[in-house]
Amino acid sequence: MLALRLTRGAHPFLLVRRLLVAVAAAGAGFLLLCVLAYAVAHPDRPSASALRLAWCAPPLAACAHLAVAVARTDPATRPRPGLSAVGLGPVRLTAVAAASTAVACALGSALALLFFLYLRGDLAGLPFGGAATELLGAGRPLPVPAALTLLALVPTAASASVALALRPAGRRRAGGGGRAAGAGSGAGTASGADGTAPATAAAHDPFTPAPAPAGLPWGVALMAAGLALGMYGARDTGDALPLPGGVPGSPAPVLAGWALLALGLVVTGPGVTHLCGRLLQACRPGAARLLAGRTLMAQARRLGRPLGVLCAVAAAGLTANGLYAATDTRPFGPLSGLGATVVLACSVAAVLVAAVETRQLRAGTTSALLRVGAPAGLLRSAALLRAVVLLAAFAPLTWLAATLTALPLRG
């Protein structure tokens, strides 16, 4: 009940972000229902149905990733002084965040079920001339318990991910840079005797260097291991596991190598972001470069992880496009196209939500800088520098990852 009241009274922009989670959950739930329809229509192909169910894991993970990013930006889930006295401590706030996520995902699952039944013709006549009859197994009874079980996977996975990411211990570990920015925000909003000391302390906070994340060497090692495993698996001439959308199949070691390489990109993201911040401050930086660099260093963990995920998704798309170019197969089918759209949209939305979160954490510092006389153009220049340097760093990394991913098959 508390989660529903907080949802009703939330800021409109937060409601829009929760609506994005609901839409993502609807896409993932619709894919799961399509797998169930295929299993009902083809009871003699259990292995094919299990493989289709396995390929629903990336959209499901992408939905959970977006749900975590949105939950981090919810002001109602942040511990504040005095809330523990009324029974809203860190553990209770984490439970509220998980419940709010479950509500949004349950709404998306309900919409997916209604749309699925509508396309099957179970609610009215067959729409679109029955074009989706074969795809959705129309005319065959749908097992209701199985459908509800599959639809429950999305809210369960998303709420469990939010509870795991926002647990009190996880909050302390999540962000060394976030604490610095949060301290700046608190200093900016505190009221001193004349307002000068808090503003000066908050303005000084972006110029405090943050420690580098420890994941960069591990990410490089994972990428190297993935490339080696893919090259080794490409020598296997046995049965290849089919990929969705008609992409030529690949042996299991090659797919495992791709997964390791993608994981390496995610682990590398915070380190690359921190390195970008250091490079911005090289060679006698000015105020804009110094501010942009220190901000990237402070928010490396919060921005780097979703950027690494987006980099991995983009690399996978470039690899699939390269494999398509070498064959005469048609482009992505409707279901594989929907899955790719859900994954890409969730990855992009998670990056944008992370940018909103970092802006919220810098709000006190930004206002303090403006109070001490920093021009607004300086802040805009720093934001533009951050965007340009991140694009210049992650775009070549995405191309390199796509090239390395396709290298085993081309070799």
C-alpha positions as CSV (number, residue, x, y, z in Angstrom):
1,M,0.0,0.0,0.0
2,L,2.8,2.4,0.8
3,A,4.4,1.6,-2.6
4,L,1.2,2.4,-4.4
5,R,0.8,5.8,-2.5
6,L,4.4,6.7,-3.3
7,T,3.7,5.8,-7.0
8,R,0.6,8.0,-7.1
9,G,2.4,11.0,-5.5
10,A,5.6,10.7,-7.5
11,H,7.0,13.4,-9.7
12,P,5.8,13.2,-13.3
13,F,9.3,12.6,-14.6
14,L,9.7,9.7,-12.2
15,L,6.3,8.3,-13.4
16,V,7.6,8.5,-17.0
17,R,10.7,6.5,-16.0
18,R,8.5,3.9,-14.2
19,L,6.3,3.8,-17.4
20,L,9.5,2.9,-19.3
21,V,10.0,0.0,-17.0
22,A,6.4,-1.1,-17.5
23,V,6.9,-1.0,-21.3
24,A,10.1,-3.0,-21.1
25,A,8.4,-5.5,-18.9
26,A,5.5,-5.7,-21.4
27,G,8.0,-6.5,-24.2
28,A,9.8,-9.2,-22.2
29,G,6.5,-10.7,-21.1
30,F,5.2,-10.8,-24.6
31,L,8.3,-12.7,-25.7
32,L,7.8,-15.2,-22.9
33,L,4.2,-15.7,-24.0
34,C,5.2,-16.2,-27.6
35,V,7.6,-19.0,-26.4
36,L,4.7,-20.6,-24.6
37,A,2.5,-20.4,-27.7
38,Y,5.3,-22.1,-29.7
39,A,5.6,-24.9,-27.2
40,V,1.9,-25.5,-27.2
41,A,1.8,-25.5,-31.0
42,H,4.9,-27.8,-31.4
43,P,4.8,-30.3,-28.5
44,D,7.2,-32.5,-30.5
45,R,10.0,-29.9,-30.4
46,P,10.9,-29.5,-26.7
47,S,14.5,-28.6,-27.4
48,A,13.5,-25.8,-29.8
49,S,11.1,-24.4,-27.2
50,A,13.8,-24.6,-24.5
51,L,16.2,-22.7,-26.8
52,R,13.7,-20.0,-27.5
53,L,13.1,-19.7,-23.7
54,A,16.8,-19.3,-23.2
55,W,17.0,-16.5,-25.7
56,C,14.4,-14.6,-23.7
57,A,17.1,-14.2,-21.0
58,P,18.7,-11.1,-22.5
59,P,15.5,-9.0,-22.7
60,L,14.6,-10.1,-19.2
61,A,18.1,-9.1,-17.9
62,A,17.8,-5.8,-19.8
63,C,14.4,-5.1,-18.2
64,A,15.9,-5.8,-14.7
65,H,18.9,-3.5,-15.5
66,L,16.6,-0.7,-16.4
67,A,14.5,-1.3,-13.3
68,V,17.6,-0.9,-11.1
69,A,18.6,2.3,-12.9
70,V,15.2,3.8,-12.4
71,A,15.0,2.7,-8.7
72,R,18.3,4.5,-8.0
73,T,16.8,7.8,-9.1
74,D,13.7,7.5,-6.9
75,P,14.0,10.1,-4.1
76,A,11.6,8.1,-2.0
77,T,14.1,5.3,-1.7
78,R,17.0,7.4,-0.4
79,P,17.7,7.2,3.4
80,R,17.1,10.5,5.1
81,P,17.3,11.7,8.7
82,G,14.2,11.1,10.7
83,L,12.7,8.3,8.5
84,S,14.0,5.6,10.7
85,A,12.0,7.0,13.6
86,V,8.7,6.2,11.7
87,G,9.8,2.8,10.6
88,L,11.3,3.7,7.2
89,G,14.9,2.6,7.7
90,P,17.3,1.5,4.9
91,V,15.8,-2.0,4.8
92,R,12.2,-0.8,4.6
93,L,13.1,1.7,1.9
94,T,14.7,-1.1,-0.1
95,A,11.5,-3.1,0.3
96,V,9.5,-0.2,-0.9
97,A,11.7,0.2,-4.0
98,A,11.4,-3.5,-4.8
99,A,7.6,-3.3,-4.3
100,S,7.3,-0.2,-6.6
101,T,9.3,-2.0,-9.3
102,A,7.1,-5.1,-8.9
103,V,4.0,-2.9,-9.4
104,A,5.4,-1.3,-12.6
105,C,6.5,-4.7,-14.0
106,A,3.2,-6.3,-13.1
107,L,1.4,-3.6,-15.0
108,G,3.6,-4.3,-18.0
109,S,3.0,-8.0,-17.8
110,A,-0.8,-7.4,-17.7
111,L,-0.6,-5.3,-20.8
112,A,1.5,-7.9,-22.5
113,L,-1.1,-10.6,-21.7
114,L,-4.0,-8.4,-23.0
115,F,-2.1,-7.6,-26.2
116,F,-1.1,-11.3,-26.7
117,L,-4.7,-12.5,-26.2
118,Y,-5.9,-9.7,-28.6
119,L,-3.5,-10.8,-31.3
120,R,-4.5,-14.4,-30.9
121,G,-8.2,-13.6,-31.3
122,D,-9.1,-14.8,-27.8
123,L,-10.7,-11.4,-26.9
124,A,-12.4,-10.7,-30.3
125,G,-12.0,-11.6,-33.9
126,L,-8.5,-12.2,-35.4
127,P,-7.0,-8.7,-36.0
128,F,-4.8,-7.8,-39.0
129,G,-6.4,-10.6,-41.1
130,G,-5.0,-13.3,-38.9
131,A,-1.4,-12.5,-39.8
132,A,-0.2,-13.6,-36.3
133,T,-2.1,-16.8,-36.2
134,E,0.8,-19.2,-36.8
135,L,3.3,-17.1,-34.8
136,L,1.1,-17.0,-31.6
137,G,-0.5,-20.4,-31.9
138,A,-4.0,-19.1,-32.3
139,G,-6.8,-21.6,-32.1
140,R,-5.0,-23.8,-29.5
141,P,-5.8,-23.6,-25.8
142,L,-3.3,-21.6,-23.8
143,P,-2.4,-23.1,-20.3
144,V,-3.3,-20.4,-17.9
145,P,-1.0,-21.5,-15.0
146,A,2.0,-21.7,-17.4
147,A,1.2,-18.2,-18.8
148,L,0.9,-16.7,-15.3
149,T,4.2,-18.4,-14.2
150,L,6.1,-17.0,-17.2
151,L,4.6,-13.5,-16.7
152,A,5.6,-13.6,-13.0
153,L,9.3,-14.0,-14.1
154,V,9.6,-10.4,-15.1
155,P,8.4,-8.7,-11.9
156,T,10.2,-11.3,-9.8
157,A,13.5,-10.8,-11.6
158,A,13.3,-7.0,-11.6
159,S,12.2,-6.6,-8.0
160,A,14.9,-9.0,-6.8
161,S,17.5,-7.1,-8.8
162,V,16.4,-3.8,-7.2
163,A,16.4,-5.3,-3.7
164,L,19.9,-6.7,-4.3
165,A,21.3,-3.5,-5.8
166,L,19.7,-1.1,-3.2
167,R,20.3,-3.2,-0.1
168,P,22.1,-1.1,2.6
169,A,25.5,-2.9,2.1
170,G,25.1,-2.5,-1.7
171,R,24.4,1.3,-1.3
172,R,27.6,1.7,0.6
173,R,29.6,-0.2,-2.0
174,A,27.9,1.3,-5.0
175,G,29.4,4.4,-5.1
176,G,32.4,5.8,-3.9
177,G,32.0,8.7,-6.2
178,G,28.3,9.0,-5.4
179,R,29.1,9.7,-1.8
180,A,31.4,12.5,-2.7
181,A,28.7,14.0,-4.9
182,G,26.1,13.4,-2.2
183,A,28.4,15.2,0.3
184,G,28.6,18.1,-2.1
185,S,24.8,18.1,-2.4
186,G,24.4,18.1,1.4
187,A,26.9,20.9,1.8
188,G,25.1,22.9,-0.9
189,T,21.8,22.7,0.8
190,A,23.0,23.2,4.4
191,S,22.4,26.6,5.9
192,G,25.4,28.2,7.5
193,A,25.7,31.5,9.3
194,D,26.0,33.5,6.1
195,G,25.7,30.8,3.4
196,T,29.3,31.3,2.3
197,A,31.1,28.3,4.1
198,P,28.7,25.6,2.8
199,A,28.8,27.0,-0.7
200,T,32.6,27.1,-0.7
201,A,32.8,23.5,0.6
202,A,30.3,22.3,-2.0
203,A,32.1,24.1,-4.7
204,H,35.4,22.6,-3.6
205,D,33.9,19.0,-3.8
206,P,34.2,18.5,-7.7
207,F,37.9,19.2,-7.4
208,T,38.5,16.3,-5.0
209,P,39.9,13.4,-7.1
210,A,38.1,10.1,-6.7
211,P,39.9,6.8,-6.6
212,A,40.0,4.7,-9.8
213,P,37.7,1.7,-10.0
214,A,39.5,-1.6,-9.8
215,G,37.7,-3.3,-12.6
216,L,39.7,-2.1,-15.7
217,P,42.4,-4.9,-15.6
218,W,39.8,-7.5,-14.8
219,G,37.6,-6.3,-17.7
220,V,40.6,-6.5,-20.1
221,A,41.4,-10.0,-18.9
222,L,37.8,-11.1,-19.4
223,M,37.8,-9.7,-23.0
224,A,41.0,-11.5,-23.7
225,A,39.7,-14.8,-22.3
226,G,36.5,-14.4,-24.3
227,L,38.5,-13.9,-27.5
228,A,40.7,-16.9,-26.8
229,L,37.7,-19.1,-26.0
230,G,35.9,-17.9,-29.2
231,M,39.0,-18.7,-31.3
232,Y,39.3,-22.1,-29.8
233,G,35.5,-22.8,-30.2
234,A,35.6,-21.7,-33.9
235,R,37.8,-24.8,-34.6
236,D,34.8,-27.0,-33.6
237,T,33.0,-28.3,-36.7
238,G,30.2,-30.0,-34.7
239,D,26.6,-28.9,-34.3
240,A,26.2,-25.2,-33.9
241,L,23.6,-23.6,-31.6
242,P,21.1,-21.6,-33.6
243,L,20.8,-17.9,-33.0
244,P,17.6,-15.9,-33.0
245,G,16.6,-14.0,-36.2
246,G,18.2,-16.4,-38.6
247,V,21.8,-15.4,-37.8
248,P,24.1,-18.3,-38.6
249,G,24.6,-20.6,-35.6
250,S,27.8,-20.9,-33.6
251,P,29.3,-23.6,-31.4
252,A,28.7,-23.3,-27.7
253,P,32.4,-22.3,-26.9
254,V,32.0,-19.4,-29.3
255,L,28.9,-18.2,-27.6
256,A,30.5,-18.5,-24.2
257,G,33.4,-16.4,-25.5
258,W,31.0,-13.8,-26.7
259,A,29.4,-13.7,-23.2
260,L,32.8,-13.3,-21.6
261,L,33.7,-10.5,-24.0
262,A,30.4,-8.7,-23.2
263,L,31.0,-9.1,-19.5
264,G,34.4,-7.7,-19.9
265,L,33.0,-4.6,-21.5
266,V,30.6,-4.1,-18.6
267,V,33.4,-4.5,-16.1
268,T,35.7,-2.2,-18.1
269,G,33.1,0.6,-18.3
270,P,33.8,2.3,-15.0
271,G,37.6,2.2,-15.5
272,V,37.3,3.7,-19.0
273,T,35.1,6.4,-17.7
274,H,37.5,7.2,-14.9
275,L,40.4,7.2,-17.4
276,C,38.5,9.7,-19.6
277,G,38.2,12.0,-16.6
278,R,42.0,11.8,-16.0
279,L,42.8,12.5,-19.7
280,L,40.5,15.5,-19.6
281,Q,42.7,17.0,-16.9
282,A,46.0,16.4,-18.6
283,C,48.3,19.2,-19.9
284,R,47.4,22.2,-17.7
285,P,43.5,22.0,-17.8
286,G,41.3,25.0,-17.6
287,A,38.3,25.3,-15.4
288,A,35.9,23.5,-17.8
289,R,38.2,20.6,-18.4
290,L,39.1,20.3,-14.7
291,L,35.4,20.3,-13.7
292,A,34.4,17.9,-16.4
293,G,37.3,15.5,-15.6
294,R,36.7,15.5,-11.8
295,T,33.0,14.9,-12.4
296,L,33.7,11.9,-14.6
297,M,36.1,10.5,-12.0
298,A,33.6,10.9,-9.3
299,Q,30.7,9.3,-11.2
300,A,32.8,6.7,-13.0
301,R,30.9,3.8,-11.4
302,R,27.5,5.2,-11.9
303,L,28.0,6.1,-15.5
304,G,30.5,3.5,-16.5
305,R,28.4,0.4,-15.9
306,P,25.4,1.4,-18.1
307,L,27.8,2.7,-20.7
308,G,29.6,-0.7,-20.7
309,V,26.2,-2.5,-21.1
310,L,25.3,-0.2,-24.0
311,C,28.7,-0.8,-25.5
312,A,28.2,-4.6,-25.3
313,V,24.7,-4.4,-26.8
314,A,25.9,-2.2,-29.7
315,A,28.8,-4.5,-30.3
316,A,26.4,-7.5,-30.5
317,G,24.2,-5.6,-33.0
318,L,27.2,-4.8,-35.2
319,T,28.4,-8.4,-35.1
320,A,24.9,-9.7,-36.1
321,N,24.8,-7.1,-38.9
322,G,28.2,-8.4,-40.1
323,L,27.0,-12.0,-40.0
324,Y,23.9,-11.1,-41.9
325,A,26.0,-9.4,-44.7
326,A,27.7,-12.7,-45.3
327,T,24.5,-14.7,-45.8
328,D,21.4,-14.4,-47.9
329,T,19.0,-14.7,-45.0
330,R,16.3,-12.1,-44.4
331,P,16.6,-9.5,-41.6
332,F,15.4,-10.1,-38.1
333,G,12.0,-11.7,-37.7
334,P,9.3,-10.1,-35.6
335,L,10.1,-11.8,-32.4
336,S,13.9,-11.5,-32.6
337,G,13.4,-7.9,-33.7
338,L,11.2,-7.2,-30.7
339,G,13.8,-8.8,-28.4
340,A,16.6,-6.7,-29.9
341,T,14.5,-3.6,-29.6
342,V,13.8,-4.3,-25.9
343,V,17.5,-4.9,-25.1
344,L,18.7,-1.8,-27.0
345,A,15.9,0.5,-25.7
346,C,16.5,-0.6,-22.1
347,S,20.3,-0.1,-22.5
348,V,19.9,3.4,-23.9
349,A,17.2,4.3,-21.3
350,A,19.5,3.1,-18.5
351,V,22.3,5.4,-19.7
352,L,19.9,8.3,-19.8
353,V,18.6,7.5,-16.3
354,A,22.1,7.2,-15.0
355,A,22.9,10.7,-16.4
356,V,19.8,12.0,-14.6
357,E,20.9,10.4,-11.4
358,T,24.4,12.0,-11.6
359,R,22.8,15.3,-12.3
360,Q,20.6,14.9,-9.2
361,L,23.7,14.1,-7.1
362,R,25.5,17.2,-8.4
363,A,22.5,19.5,-7.9
364,G,23.9,20.9,-4.6
365,T,27.4,21.3,-6.0
366,T,26.0,23.0,-9.1
367,S,23.9,25.5,-7.2
368,A,26.9,26.2,-4.9
369,L,29.2,26.9,-7.9
370,L,26.6,29.3,-9.3
371,R,26.3,31.1,-5.9
372,V,30.1,31.7,-5.8
373,G,30.0,33.3,-9.2
374,A,30.7,30.4,-11.7
375,P,29.1,31.3,-15.1
376,A,26.4,29.0,-16.4
377,G,28.3,28.7,-19.7
378,L,31.1,26.9,-17.8
379,L,28.8,24.2,-16.6
380,R,27.4,23.7,-20.1
381,S,30.9,23.5,-21.5
382,A,31.9,20.9,-18.9
383,A,28.8,18.8,-19.7
384,L,29.6,19.0,-23.4
385,L,33.2,18.0,-22.8
386,R,32.0,15.0,-20.8
387,A,29.7,13.8,-23.6
388,V,32.3,14.3,-26.3
389,V,35.1,12.5,-24.5
390,L,32.8,9.5,-23.5
391,L,31.7,9.2,-27.1
392,A,35.3,9.4,-28.3
393,A,36.3,6.6,-25.9
394,F,33.4,4.2,-26.1
395,A,32.7,4.3,-29.9
396,P,36.1,2.8,-30.8
397,L,35.8,0.4,-28.0
398,T,32.4,-0.8,-29.4
399,W,33.9,-1.2,-32.8
400,L,36.8,-3.1,-31.5
401,A,34.5,-5.4,-29.5
402,A,32.4,-6.1,-32.5
403,T,35.4,-6.9,-34.6
404,L,36.8,-9.2,-32.0
405,T,33.4,-10.9,-31.6
406,A,33.2,-11.7,-35.3
407,L,36.8,-12.7,-35.6
408,P,36.5,-16.3,-34.6
409,L,33.9,-17.0,-37.3
410,R,35.7,-15.1,-40.0
411,G,38.9,-16.9,-39.1
